[in-house]
Amino acid sequence: QVQLVESGGGLVQAGGSLRLSCAASGRIFSVNTMGWYRQAPGKQRELAASISSGGSTNYVDSVKGRFTISRDNAKNTVYLQMDGLKPEDTGVYYCNVRISASPVLEYDYWGPGTQVTVSS
């Protein structure tokens, strides 16, 4: 079993910043792509940002220039630095990690979600 522990969500005013963290533990051979999905009120879940094992990043257009995703491979942890937050960033953020349980077998794991609320 693999567990994902998320932290860093909260309530901030527009223009403020938050830093989300997600640490993976358990039966892990290696950690591949790591990312953050989010679900805003009234909308479907979307990929906000992801980062590959090689450090290649991907962002949804609406957060480009404001969010930065990074990872610490020694700690099996992914971070999402969110600056210049807007009310439309409000939602539940879910950590997603693709983990190799062996040299061949891969699985995706999800965190429980952490609430981010941006007030105006």
VMD Tcl script that builds the backbone (N, CA, C; Angstrom):
set m [mol new atoms 360]
animate dup $m
set s [atomselect $m all]
$s set {name element resname resid chain x y z} {
  {N N GLN 1 A 0.835 -1.196 0.000}
  {CA C GLN 1 A 0.000 0.000 0.000}
  {C C GLN 1 A 0.871 1.246 0.000}
  {N N VAL 2 A 0.357 2.289 -0.653}
  {CA C VAL 2 A 1.015 3.575 -0.715}
  {C C VAL 2 A 0.078 4.624 -0.143}
  {N N GLN 3 A 0.613 5.499 0.685}
  {CA C GLN 3 A -0.155 6.593 1.257}
  {C C GLN 3 A 0.391 7.929 0.792}
  {N N LEU 4 A -0.516 8.866 0.523}
  {CA C LEU 4 A -0.150 10.224 0.174}
  {C C LEU 4 A -0.677 11.152 1.259}
  {N N VAL 5 A 0.209 11.948 1.830}
  {CA C VAL 5 A -0.161 12.889 2.873}
  {C C VAL 5 A 0.003 14.297 2.337}
  {N N GLU 6 A -1.105 15.048 2.304}
  {CA C GLU 6 A -1.120 16.394 1.773}
  {C C GLU 6 A -1.157 17.413 2.904}
  {N N SER 7 A -0.600 18.591 2.631}
  {CA C SER 7 A -0.651 19.683 3.587}
  {C C SER 7 A -0.487 21.001 2.851}
  {N N GLY 8 A -0.845 22.094 3.518}
  {CA C GLY 8 A -0.598 23.422 2.989}
  {C C GLY 8 A -1.811 24.189 2.511}
  {N N GLY 9 A -2.958 23.546 2.438}
  {CA C GLY 9 A -4.154 24.252 2.023}
  {C C GLY 9 A -4.624 25.229 3.082}
  {N N GLY 10 A -5.545 26.097 2.692}
  {CA C GLY 10 A -6.062 27.065 3.635}
  {C C GLY 10 A -6.823 28.178 2.961}
  {N N LEU 11 A -7.075 29.224 3.731}
  {CA C LEU 11 A -7.813 30.393 3.277}
  {C C LEU 11 A -6.870 31.578 3.147}
  {N N VAL 12 A -6.849 32.191 1.968}
  {CA C VAL 12 A -6.016 33.365 1.729}
  {C C VAL 12 A -6.798 34.405 0.942}
  {N N GLN 13 A -6.332 35.646 1.003}
  {CA C GLN 13 A -6.924 36.710 0.206}
  {C C GLN 13 A -6.341 36.705 -1.199}
  {N N ALA 14 A -7.084 37.266 -2.135}
  {CA C ALA 14 A -6.598 37.381 -3.502}
  {C C ALA 14 A -5.236 38.061 -3.526}
  {N N GLY 15 A -4.327 37.522 -4.329}
  {CA C GLY 15 A -2.973 38.038 -4.400}
  {C C GLY 15 A -2.012 37.362 -3.454}
  {N N GLY 16 A -2.521 36.549 -2.548}
  {CA C GLY 16 A -1.693 35.861 -1.586}
  {C C GLY 16 A -1.070 34.598 -2.142}
  {N N SER 17 A -0.378 33.869 -1.265}
  {CA C SER 17 A 0.348 32.671 -1.671}
  {C C SER 17 A 0.080 31.513 -0.726}
  {N N LEU 18 A 0.182 30.311 -1.266}
  {CA C LEU 18 A 0.135 29.082 -0.496}
  {C C LEU 18 A 1.126 28.102 -1.101}
  {N N ARG 19 A 1.613 27.194 -0.275}
  {CA C ARG 19 A 2.498 26.143 -0.753}
  {C C ARG 19 A 1.946 24.791 -0.317}
  {N N LEU 20 A 1.571 23.972 -1.285}
  {CA C LEU 20 A 1.057 22.643 -1.016}
  {C C LEU 20 A 2.187 21.625 -1.044}
  {N N SER 21 A 2.084 20.630 -0.178}
  {CA C SER 21 A 3.053 19.549 -0.141}
  {C C SER 21 A 2.326 18.216 -0.174}
  {N N CYS 22 A 2.950 17.225 -0.780}
  {CA C CYS 22 A 2.402 15.877 -0.824}
  {C C CYS 22 A 3.546 14.890 -0.724}
  {N N ALA 23 A 3.538 14.091 0.326}
  {CA C ALA 23 A 4.593 13.109 0.567}
  {C C ALA 23 A 4.047 11.697 0.396}
  {N N ALA 24 A 4.743 10.899 -0.381}
  {CA C ALA 24 A 4.350 9.512 -0.620}
  {C C ALA 24 A 5.187 8.575 0.240}
  {N N SER 25 A 4.536 7.564 0.782}
  {CA C SER 25 A 5.240 6.563 1.574}
  {C C SER 25 A 4.610 5.198 1.346}
  {N N GLY 26 A 5.364 4.150 1.625}
  {CA C GLY 26 A 4.859 2.802 1.468}
  {C C GLY 26 A 5.713 1.978 0.530}
  {N N ARG 27 A 5.053 1.074 -0.197}
  {CA C ARG 27 A 5.746 0.166 -1.106}
  {C C ARG 27 A 6.070 0.900 -2.399}
  {N N ILE 28 A 7.268 1.445 -2.465}
  {CA C ILE 28 A 7.690 2.260 -3.601}
  {C C ILE 28 A 9.030 1.777 -4.116}
  {N N PHE 29 A 9.055 1.448 -5.392}
  {CA C PHE 29 A 10.316 1.173 -6.056}
  {C C PHE 29 A 10.904 2.466 -6.598}
  {N N SER 30 A 10.055 3.249 -7.256}
  {CA C SER 30 A 10.446 4.558 -7.735}
  {C C SER 30 A 9.199 5.399 -7.951}
  {N N VAL 31 A 9.363 6.717 -7.898}
  {CA C VAL 31 A 8.270 7.647 -8.132}
  {C C VAL 31 A 8.434 8.259 -9.513}
  {N N ASN 32 A 7.407 8.142 -10.317}
  {CA C ASN 32 A 7.460 8.673 -11.667}
  {C C ASN 32 A 6.814 10.063 -11.697}
  {N N THR 33 A 5.831 10.275 -12.551}
  {CA C THR 33 A 5.200 11.588 -12.627}
  {C C THR 33 A 4.409 11.899 -11.361}
  {N N MET 34 A 4.502 13.152 -10.902}
  {CA C MET 34 A 3.755 13.628 -9.749}
  {C C MET 34 A 2.982 14.870 -10.182}
  {N N GLY 35 A 1.790 15.056 -9.622}
  {CA C GLY 35 A 1.007 16.202 -10.041}
  {C C GLY 35 A -0.054 16.605 -9.046}
  {N N TRP 36 A -0.666 17.739 -9.345}
  {CA C TRP 36 A -1.763 18.268 -8.554}
  {C C TRP 36 A -2.964 18.498 -9.459}
  {N N TYR 37 A -4.069 17.883 -9.115}
  {CA C TYR 37 A -5.348 18.128 -9.756}
  {C C TYR 37 A -6.172 19.026 -8.842}
  {N N ARG 38 A -7.140 19.708 -9.433}
  {CA C ARG 38 A -8.012 20.537 -8.617}
  {C C ARG 38 A -9.431 20.484 -9.159}
  {N N GLN 39 A -10.374 20.700 -8.264}
  {CA C GLN 39 A -11.777 20.742 -8.633}
  {C C GLN 39 A -12.403 21.986 -8.027}
  {N N ALA 40 A -12.746 22.935 -8.883}
  {CA C ALA 40 A -13.391 24.165 -8.455}
  {C C ALA 40 A -14.890 23.939 -8.332}
  {N N PRO 41 A -15.572 24.774 -7.543}
  {CA C PRO 41 A -17.024 24.631 -7.409}
  {C C PRO 41 A -17.721 24.681 -8.762}
  {N N GLY 42 A -18.551 23.702 -9.026}
  {CA C GLY 42 A -19.305 23.661 -10.265}
  {C C GLY 42 A -18.528 23.216 -11.488}
  {N N LYS 43 A -17.289 22.784 -11.311}
  {CA C LYS 43 A -16.467 22.371 -12.435}
  {C C LYS 43 A -15.935 20.956 -12.234}
  {N N GLN 44 A -15.493 20.349 -13.329}
  {CA C GLN 44 A -14.881 19.036 -13.268}
  {C C GLN 44 A -13.432 19.143 -12.810}
  {N N ARG 45 A -12.909 18.031 -12.327}
  {CA C ARG 45 A -11.523 17.996 -11.897}
  {C C ARG 45 A -10.588 18.189 -13.093}
  {N N GLU 46 A -9.537 18.979 -12.898}
  {CA C GLU 46 A -8.583 19.244 -13.953}
  {C C GLU 46 A -7.163 19.127 -13.420}
  {N N LEU 47 A -6.245 18.847 -14.319}
  {CA C LEU 47 A -4.835 18.809 -13.954}
  {C C LEU 47 A -4.319 20.233 -13.870}
  {N N ALA 48 A -3.898 20.649 -12.678}
  {CA C ALA 48 A -3.344 21.980 -12.503}
  {C C ALA 48 A -1.869 22.031 -12.885}
  {N N ALA 49 A -1.112 21.037 -12.448}
  {CA C ALA 49 A 0.318 21.003 -12.718}
  {C C ALA 49 A 0.854 19.597 -12.527}
  {N N SER 50 A 1.878 19.253 -13.283}
  {CA C SER 50 A 2.535 17.965 -13.130}
  {C C SER 50 A 4.024 18.125 -13.374}
  {N N ILE 51 A 4.787 17.166 -12.868}
  {CA C ILE 51 A 6.232 17.180 -13.056}
  {C C ILE 51 A 6.713 15.748 -13.224}
  {N N SER 52 A 7.506 15.517 -14.250}
  {CA C SER 52 A 8.012 14.184 -14.533}
  {C C SER 52 A 9.213 13.872 -13.656}
  {N N SER 53 A 9.640 12.621 -13.701}
  {CA C SER 53 A 10.816 12.223 -12.937}
  {C C SER 53 A 12.060 12.965 -13.400}
  {N N GLY 54 A 12.069 13.396 -14.657}
  {CA C GLY 54 A 13.183 14.154 -15.200}
  {C C GLY 54 A 13.087 15.649 -14.992}
  {N N GLY 55 A 11.990 16.119 -14.374}
  {CA C GLY 55 A 11.838 17.529 -14.067}
  {C C GLY 55 A 11.042 18.335 -15.077}
  {N N SER 56 A 10.505 17.685 -16.096}
  {CA C SER 56 A 9.682 18.386 -17.072}
  {C C SER 56 A 8.336 18.733 -16.452}
  {N N THR 57 A 7.893 19.987 -16.606}
  {CA C THR 57 A 6.662 20.453 -15.976}
  {C C THR 57 A 5.576 20.748 -16.990}
  {N N ASN 58 A 4.342 20.683 -16.512}
  {CA C ASN 58 A 3.181 20.978 -17.330}
  {C C ASN 58 A 2.153 21.682 -16.456}
  {N N TYR 59 A 1.532 22.751 -16.981}
  {CA C TYR 59 A 0.562 23.532 -16.235}
  {C C TYR 59 A -0.671 23.796 -17.077}
  {N N VAL 60 A -1.806 23.859 -16.425}
  {CA C VAL 60 A -2.992 24.342 -17.103}
  {C C VAL 60 A -2.782 25.834 -17.387}
  {N N ASP 61 A -3.297 26.312 -18.517}
  {CA C ASP 61 A -3.019 27.673 -18.956}
  {C C ASP 61 A -3.340 28.728 -17.899}
  {N N SER 62 A -4.390 28.522 -17.144}
  {CA C SER 62 A -4.851 29.530 -16.204}
  {C C SER 62 A -3.898 29.775 -15.034}
  {N N VAL 63 A -2.941 28.876 -14.795}
  {CA C VAL 63 A -2.019 29.050 -13.669}
  {C C VAL 63 A -0.600 29.335 -14.113}
  {N N LYS 64 A -0.335 29.325 -15.392}
  {CA C LYS 64 A 1.018 29.556 -15.889}
  {C C LYS 64 A 1.521 30.931 -15.466}
  {N N GLY 65 A 2.742 30.971 -14.963}
  {CA C GLY 65 A 3.329 32.205 -14.483}
  {C C GLY 65 A 3.035 32.500 -13.035}
  {N N ARG 66 A 2.096 31.769 -12.442}
  {CA C ARG 66 A 1.729 31.987 -11.048}
  {C C ARG 66 A 2.053 30.789 -10.155}
  {N N PHE 67 A 1.915 29.581 -10.689}
  {CA C PHE 67 A 2.172 28.359 -9.924}
  {C C PHE 67 A 3.497 27.751 -10.356}
  {N N THR 68 A 4.185 27.126 -9.411}
  {CA C THR 68 A 5.418 26.417 -9.694}
  {C C THR 68 A 5.389 25.066 -9.005}
  {N N ILE 69 A 5.531 24.003 -9.782}
  {CA C ILE 69 A 5.575 22.667 -9.215}
  {C C ILE 69 A 7.026 22.209 -9.131}
  {N N SER 70 A 7.359 21.514 -8.059}
  {CA C SER 70 A 8.714 21.012 -7.863}
  {C C SER 70 A 8.643 19.704 -7.088}
  {N N ARG 71 A 9.772 19.017 -6.987}
  {CA C ARG 71 A 9.788 17.743 -6.278}
  {C C ARG 71 A 11.119 17.527 -5.579}
  {N N ASP 72 A 11.065 16.742 -4.518}
  {CA C ASP 72 A 12.239 16.317 -3.786}
  {C C ASP 72 A 12.238 14.797 -3.840}
  {N N ASN 73 A 13.047 14.244 -4.720}
  {CA C ASN 73 A 13.033 12.800 -4.935}
  {C C ASN 73 A 13.509 12.018 -3.709}
  {N N ALA 74 A 14.415 12.598 -2.938}
  {CA C ALA 74 A 14.905 11.921 -1.744}
  {C C ALA 74 A 13.807 11.746 -0.706}
  {N N LYS 75 A 12.810 12.642 -0.724}
  {CA C LYS 75 A 11.713 12.596 0.235}
  {C C LYS 75 A 10.410 12.093 -0.374}
  {N N ASN 76 A 10.433 11.730 -1.651}
  {CA C ASN 76 A 9.218 11.323 -2.365}
  {C C ASN 76 A 8.102 12.341 -2.172}
  {N N THR 77 A 8.446 13.600 -2.339}
  {CA C THR 77 A 7.524 14.696 -2.071}
  {C C THR 77 A 7.419 15.629 -3.268}
  {N N VAL 78 A 6.198 16.078 -3.538}
  {CA C VAL 78 A 5.944 17.063 -4.574}
  {C C VAL 78 A 5.353 18.306 -3.928}
  {N N TYR 79 A 5.725 19.475 -4.447}
  {CA C TYR 79 A 5.269 20.743 -3.924}
  {C C TYR 79 A 4.571 21.542 -5.020}
  {N N LEU 80 A 3.649 22.375 -4.612}
  {CA C LEU 80 A 3.025 23.320 -5.526}
  {C C LEU 80 A 3.029 24.690 -4.871}
  {N N GLN 81 A 3.907 25.562 -5.352}
  {CA C GLN 81 A 3.963 26.934 -4.880}
  {C C GLN 81 A 2.967 27.752 -5.681}
  {N N MET 82 A 2.001 28.343 -5.002}
  {CA C MET 82 A 0.940 29.096 -5.645}
  {C C MET 82 A 1.054 30.555 -5.232}
  {N N ASP 83 A 1.375 31.400 -6.198}
  {CA C ASP 83 A 1.506 32.836 -5.972}
  {C C ASP 83 A 0.447 33.582 -6.770}
  {N N GLY 84 A 0.173 34.799 -6.357}
  {CA C GLY 84 A -0.818 35.603 -7.051}
  {C C GLY 84 A -2.163 34.910 -7.156}
  {N N LEU 85 A -2.593 34.311 -6.061}
  {CA C LEU 85 A -3.828 33.532 -6.075}
  {C C LEU 85 A -5.040 34.395 -6.406}
  {N N LYS 86 A -5.958 33.791 -7.136}
  {CA C LYS 86 A -7.192 34.437 -7.553}
  {C C LYS 86 A -8.383 33.662 -7.006}
  {N N PRO 87 A -9.525 34.319 -6.847}
  {CA C PRO 87 A -10.711 33.601 -6.367}
  {C C PRO 87 A -11.049 32.376 -7.213}
  {N N GLU 88 A -10.783 32.425 -8.505}
  {CA C GLU 88 A -11.068 31.292 -9.370}
  {C C GLU 88 A -10.140 30.102 -9.141}
  {N N ASP 89 A -9.094 30.273 -8.331}
  {CA C ASP 89 A -8.240 29.155 -7.944}
  {C C ASP 89 A -8.855 28.336 -6.815}
  {N N THR 90 A -9.923 28.817 -6.246}
  {CA C THR 90 A -10.585 28.125 -5.141}
  {C C THR 90 A -11.038 26.734 -5.557}
  {N N GLY 91 A -10.803 25.765 -4.692}
  {CA C GLY 91 A -11.236 24.407 -4.963}
  {C C GLY 91 A -10.504 23.418 -4.085}
  {N N VAL 92 A -10.796 22.153 -4.304}
  {CA C VAL 92 A -10.100 21.079 -3.612}
  {C C VAL 92 A -8.955 20.605 -4.490}
  {N N TYR 93 A -7.768 20.572 -3.931}
  {CA C TYR 93 A -6.573 20.157 -4.656}
  {C C TYR 93 A -6.185 18.747 -4.237}
  {N N TYR 94 A -5.991 17.882 -5.237}
  {CA C TYR 94 A -5.674 16.482 -5.007}
  {C C TYR 94 A -4.286 16.152 -5.538}
  {N N CYS 95 A -3.476 15.554 -4.710}
  {CA C CYS 95 A -2.173 15.073 -5.131}
  {C C CYS 95 A -2.337 13.758 -5.888}
  {N N ASN 96 A -1.618 13.612 -6.982}
  {CA C ASN 96 A -1.605 12.378 -7.755}
  {C C ASN 96 A -0.168 11.975 -8.026}
  {N N VAL 97 A 0.148 10.720 -7.740}
  {CA C VAL 97 A 1.514 10.234 -7.902}
  {C C VAL 97 A 1.501 8.902 -8.635}
  {N N ARG 98 A 2.311 8.804 -9.677}
  {CA C ARG 98 A 2.485 7.544 -10.386}
  {C C ARG 98 A 3.723 6.863 -9.814}
  {N N ILE 99 A 3.504 5.682 -9.249}
  {CA C ILE 99 A 4.540 4.969 -8.516}
  {C C ILE 99 A 4.810 3.616 -9.139}
  {N N SER 100 A 6.078 3.286 -9.278}
  {CA C SER 100 A 6.477 1.951 -9.697}
  {C C SER 100 A 6.628 1.081 -8.457}
  {N N ALA 101 A 5.872 -0.011 -8.407}
  {CA C ALA 101 A 5.970 -0.959 -7.305}
  {C C ALA 101 A 7.040 -2.013 -7.577}
  {N N SER 102 A 7.513 -2.069 -8.798}
  {CA C SER 102 A 8.565 -2.974 -9.233}
  {C C SER 102 A 9.243 -2.316 -10.420}
  {N N PRO 103 A 10.282 -2.948 -10.972}
  {CA C PRO 103 A 10.891 -2.346 -12.168}
  {C C PRO 103 A 9.944 -2.247 -13.361}
  {N N VAL 104 A 8.800 -2.927 -13.328}
  {CA C VAL 104 A 7.881 -2.968 -14.459}
  {C C VAL 104 A 6.499 -2.404 -14.138}
  {N N LEU 105 A 5.970 -2.662 -12.955}
  {CA C LEU 105 A 4.579 -2.384 -12.625}
  {C C LEU 105 A 4.383 -0.976 -12.072}
  {N N GLU 106 A 3.405 -0.233 -12.638}
  {CA C GLU 106 A 3.097 1.136 -12.213}
  {C C GLU 106 A 1.644 1.270 -11.764}
  {N N TYR 107 A 1.408 2.136 -10.780}
  {CA C TYR 107 A 0.069 2.459 -10.303}
  {C C TYR 107 A -0.026 3.950 -10.022}
  {N N ASP 108 A -1.249 4.496 -10.156}
  {CA C ASP 108 A -1.526 5.871 -9.767}
  {C C ASP 108 A -2.183 5.886 -8.394}
  {N N TYR 109 A -1.734 6.811 -7.541}
  {CA C TYR 109 A -2.311 6.982 -6.215}
  {C C TYR 109 A -2.783 8.407 -6.033}
  {N N TRP 110 A -3.845 8.567 -5.230}
  {CA C TRP 110 A -4.472 9.863 -5.009}
  {C C TRP 110 A -4.482 10.233 -3.537}
  {N N GLY 111 A -4.217 11.492 -3.256}
  {CA C GLY 111 A -4.368 12.006 -1.914}
  {C C GLY 111 A -5.823 12.296 -1.616}
  {N N PRO 112 A -6.143 12.556 -0.355}
  {CA C PRO 112 A -7.539 12.789 0.042}
  {C C PRO 112 A -8.092 14.150 -0.376}
  {N N GLY 113 A -7.232 15.071 -0.767}
  {CA C GLY 113 A -7.654 16.397 -1.165}
  {C C GLY 113 A -7.471 17.400 -0.043}
  {N N THR 114 A -7.055 18.599 -0.409}
  {CA C THR 114 A -6.898 19.681 0.551}
  {C C THR 114 A -7.569 20.934 0.001}
  {N N GLN 115 A -8.317 21.615 0.846}
  {CA C GLN 115 A -9.114 22.761 0.414}
  {C C GLN 115 A -8.254 24.011 0.288}
  {N N VAL 116 A -8.404 24.700 -0.836}
  {CA C VAL 116 A -7.793 26.006 -1.053}
  {C C VAL 116 A -8.917 26.996 -1.320}
  {N N THR 117 A -8.996 28.031 -0.501}
  {CA C THR 117 A -10.026 29.042 -0.663}
  {C C THR 117 A -9.379 30.416 -0.776}
  {N N VAL 118 A -9.703 31.123 -1.847}
  {CA C VAL 118 A -9.152 32.451 -2.100}
  {C C VAL 118 A -10.302 33.447 -2.064}
  {N N SER 119 A -10.237 34.380 -1.137}
  {CA C SER 119 A -11.289 35.366 -0.975}
  {C C SER 119 A -10.925 36.668 -1.673}
  {N N SER 120 A -11.931 37.449 -2.015}
  {CA C SER 120 A -11.736 38.744 -2.651}
  {C C SER 120 A -12.363 39.862 -1.844}
}
mol reanalyze $m
mol bondsrecalc $m
mol representation Tube
mol addrep $m
